[in-house]
Amino acid sequence: MKLIIDYIKYHKIKSAIIALILIVYYFCLPNQLFEEPTATVITSKNNELLGALIASDGQWRFPHNDTIPEKFKTCILLFEDAYFYKHPGFNPISIFKALHENLKSDAIKRGGSTLTQQVIRLSRKGQSRTYFEKIKEIILATRLEFRYSKDQILSYYSNNAPFGGNVVGLDAAAWRYFNRNANELSWAESATLAVLPNAPSLIYPGRNQERLLKKRNRLLKKILDNSIIDTLTYNLSIAENLPQKPYPLPQTAPHLLQKIAQLYYGKHKQTTIDKTLQERTNYIVKNHYYQLKQNEIYNAAVLILDVKSRQVITYVGNTPTDKAHQKDVDIIDKPRSTGSILKPFLYAAMLDAGDLLPNTLIPDVPTQLGNYTPENYNKTYDGAIPASRALSRSLNIPAVKMLQEFGLDRFHHYLKTLQLKNLKYEPNHYGLSLILGGAESNLWDLCKSYASLSSSLNHFSETSSEYFSNEFCEPTFFASEKVDFGEKTKDKTLFDAASIYLTYESLKKVNRPENNENWEFFDGSKQIAWKTGTSFGFRDAWAIGTTKDYVVGVWVGNADGEGRPGLVGIQTAAPILFDVFDLLPNSKWFTKPFDEMKKITICKQSGHRASPNCNDIEETFIQISGLKTKPCPYHVLIHLNKNESFQVNTSCEDLNNITHKSWFILPPLMAYYYKTKNPFYKPLPKFRSDCLSENRVSIEFIYPNDHNSIFLPKDFNGKTNELILKIAHSKPASTVFWYIDETYIGTTKDFHDMAIIPKQGKHIITVVDEFGNEAKRVFEILE
């Protein structure tokens, strides 16, 4: 009985020991073999290397790659472990030979390690090479063979083997030594990399060339002897030169690399970048940079979006300038003053709300709104200008007038819906200068917004007049991410398709840079809706354009905000924009969204819906909301004598002799400037002297603006320059009497200008015409 009990105890202890050994064996291999930091690597949409950021330990160690090129696989197996696919993790014959040779020479002359053992040794770096350590490696190698397939073990080796210097792994070595992907290496190049890990500290490109060459050619001969390559390939291979020094890794999209590294440090990320397009855009930016820096303009950025997929296909965050001019700053997501780049959104908003028709006349006259006095870039005035032309010419005063009419709060709401993240303050913080650059935005958000409008228009035309619920989504630069446009809906997200289309029709007519000014005369020319912007002080120049398929955005300036003369959108950003568009395929123009439009009769002169008094009309398609706009207010019916030389009425002319005629009349201030640009504008004929006049006379000041603060400079002789007062009168031939502070100073007729030298302080100018009509203006003369 005791023997039975002892036998059972013995077997229990034996089983426990075996179980313990099995448990120890099972858990002896760490879950993660390699914990060393890896480089951040980004590739193009076709998986071509765009750039890499070195690992935090200073090593060029790419993230793990399961794929092993066949040539390198063949080379490494023939050189290191010909029986790799047959042994269980160690090769007894190799170990015996190594042991015999080492004992015979009383030194470690041969290792006898398999690739599996070498993977274990690499993972246990820093361990001394002793026989006890070798036993550990063998045990761990067999455990590794249980956990992973042979190809996985081989990939661990190729990803972590040292290749000399600070180069670790096959992928990094291929780029550092041969400047290309490991899959593109020749037999000679693959053989060179296969022999490097054997003694990376002794054999290194650029030194010990003879020893490296012998090792490489010996391996190539072995490959020939195994009939893997033919004699011609062998002879060509041994004739190839060895690498002399490491190449720098590609830096095709360095700023995108930095952005991705902040999110996924040490990872490999495939992007949506088109490498060829990125490189050609880099070249364009580089060429323009060399020109711009002559004017001390050092920075620029370009972003290209695919409208349909909302993918980033080119990302140029800055010019190849120097560190002193912030070459590492990524401008694309940095807030900058918008200049005029927001004007198309206001135009589209007013069309969408039914506050405007495409060619409605907008006042373009000297304007002062409190302490704010907007000015056009060319310092001139058109009096009145069609809204579409005001947009295509980027006139400031009409834009401010439109914003004033539309409402600051309403427009601010539209901009918030566009998700411009730098628009952080309430509307009153910006005031009416919002439309001229009083706010900040960035190239990313602006390009995203233009792409959203283009996408809305495309989807409306492609889906039987439907929109998508998530048109204003974020673009992506990751190939693994797909943009979700949401569900189909009949409801617009922000602007209706017709308003967007009409806005683009206006932007298509923006004057192009000098070398592109005749673009419309060529059949192959691209139709592009585009807009420029220039911030106050010439600090930022913008140009953003869109076709049906692409959005291109350009910013030019200095990263430190320094303004420069000539830093204007049309001169600096637009040339880059059109050079980039020349790289892109031609796109058809946007389809006209007829379901959102209505054909009506409009007045050709005023752009309003035609009233009964409009005699020059045309039919055109407008947005449906435009039906709410008022009829033309500028055409009135007047009564003339038979030869139409004078206005008359029944007080002085027989009814049968009166001619009734429609006449285009603008308010005096608008008319004053309008007729300088429109010589065919005719003022109202005078009333015949024997008639009792019924028309109303109006007077408007041209200068000064109300409550102006004016400084009168002195000339070279020390004489104070005169202040020129100007008014517009609806009947210029009238006599006008001028008073300053109730003191009579003179009379004018036909041309109503008055030169004075007032004293310092506040004054009131009063003008009275011969009919008793009066106008006043308050201003102040500064010391």
Order of alpha helices (4+ residues) and beta strands (2+ residues): alpha-beta-beta-beta-alpha-alpha-alpha-alpha-alpha-beta-alpha-alpha-alpha-alpha-alpha-beta-alpha-beta-beta-beta-alpha-beta-beta-alpha-alpha-alpha-alpha-beta-alpha-beta-beta-alpha-beta-beta-beta-alpha-beta-beta-beta-beta-alpha-beta-beta-beta-beta-beta-beta-beta-beta
